[in-house]
Amino acid sequence: MPNETRPNETATMQKGRVEDYMTSHPVTLDAFERIPNAVKKLERGGFRHLPVLERGELVGMVSDRDLKAALPYFRAGRWVN
């Protein structure tokens, strides 16, 4: 039964906290970072999602799919149609 949860697993999950599983010093992207550089950072780290900061404040999340979808429209530092 693949989705079956055992009783002590349920108890552990109920007592657990997000901080027990989070990455305390994540790799981040700057909101003004160039798309090709951001894609490289995702690929080098093996990440699928990264938080985006602007002036040190969290402003969003971006995925590898988001950025790779944008790449065909971004060439040689310019947006193209």
C-alpha positions in Angstrom: 0.0 0.0 0.0 2.1 2.9 -1.3 0.1 5.8 0.3 -0.4 4.1 3.7 1.0 6.0 6.7 2.1 4.1 9.7 1.0 5.3 13.2 4.4 6.4 14.4 5.2 8.2 11.1 2.0 10.2 11.6 3.0 11.1 15.2 6.5 12.2 14.0 5.0 14.4 11.3 2.6 16.0 13.8 5.5 16.9 16.1 7.9 18.0 13.4 8.4 21.6 12.5 9.3 23.2 9.2 12.6 24.4 10.6 13.6 20.8 11.0 13.5 20.3 7.3 14.2 23.7 5.7 17.5 24.9 4.2 18.7 27.6 6.6 21.0 29.3 4.1 19.5 28.8 0.6 21.0 29.8 -2.6 19.0 32.7 -3.9 18.6 34.7 -7.1 18.5 38.5 -7.3 15.4 39.9 -9.0 17.6 41.8 -11.4 19.9 38.8 -12.3 20.2 38.0 -16.0 18.2 35.0 -17.0 21.1 33.0 -18.5 23.1 33.4 -15.3 20.1 32.3 -13.2 19.7 29.2 -15.3 23.3 28.4 -14.8 22.9 28.8 -11.0 20.0 26.4 -11.0 21.8 23.8 -13.1 25.1 24.0 -11.2 23.2 23.5 -7.9 20.8 20.9 -9.2 17.9 23.0 -8.1 14.4 23.1 -9.6 13.2 26.2 -7.7 15.0 29.1 -6.0 13.8 32.1 -3.9 14.1 35.5 -5.5 15.3 38.5 -3.5 15.1 42.2 -4.2 17.2 44.4 -1.8 17.4 41.4 0.6 13.6 40.9 0.7 11.9 37.8 -0.6 9.8 38.8 -3.6 9.0 35.4 -5.1 10.1 32.0 -6.3 11.2 31.0 -9.8 11.5 27.5 -11.3 13.8 26.1 -13.9 10.8 25.7 -16.2 10.0 29.4 -15.8 13.5 30.5 -16.8 14.0 27.9 -19.6 10.7 29.0 -21.1 11.9 32.6 -21.2 15.3 31.7 -22.8 14.1 31.5 -26.4 12.9 35.1 -26.1 16.2 36.3 -24.5 19.3 36.3 -26.7 22.5 38.2 -26.5 21.3 40.2 -23.5 18.1 41.4 -25.3 14.5 40.4 -25.4 13.3 39.3 -28.8 9.8 38.5 -30.2 
